Amino acid sequence: LSEQYFPVMHQLEASQLLIQIVSQTFTHSKDNPFLRRSVSQLLDPLVMSLVQQIPGVGMVKAMALLQHYSSIHQLYNAGTHELEPIVGQAMAQHIRNFFHNPLV
């Protein structure tokens, strides 16, 4: 960025100014986009892998499910009506059946 946008002499001054602006704009760390961790960084890799073992559930659906249910136990206890907004009606029923219907 050039001097026309920021009244600074060096890159160091520009970076310090940007840090100051961000710090003043976002008073809480949850509001600061630079301090937020991505969903994939927050998820436990083992839980993510286990959820992906449900037939038809890939990485995208597993991430969506784990944003709402942080454990397998919570996912197991979720009702079809709770899962539907996240993965759709058919997949919600499929997930529910996976956990609650014994294999024949």
Stockholm file with secondary structure:
# STOCKHOLM 1.0

chainA/1-104         LSEQYFPVMHQLEASQLLIQIVSQTFTHSKDNPFLRRSVSQLLDPLVMSLVQQIPGVGMVKAMALLQHYSSIHQLYNAGTHELEPIVGQAMAQHIRNFFHNPLV
#=GR chainA/1-104 SS CCTTTSCCSSHHHHHHHHHHHHHHHCCSTTTCTTTCCCHHHHSCHHHHHHHTTSTTCCHHHHHHHHHHCCSHHHHHHCCHHHHHHHHCHHHHHHHHHHHHSCCC
#=GC SS_cons         CCTTTSCCSSHHHHHHHHHHHHHHHCCSTTTCTTTCCCHHHHSCHHHHHHHTTSTTCCHHHHHHHHHHCCSHHHHHHCCHHHHHHHHCHHHHHHHHHHHHSCCC
//
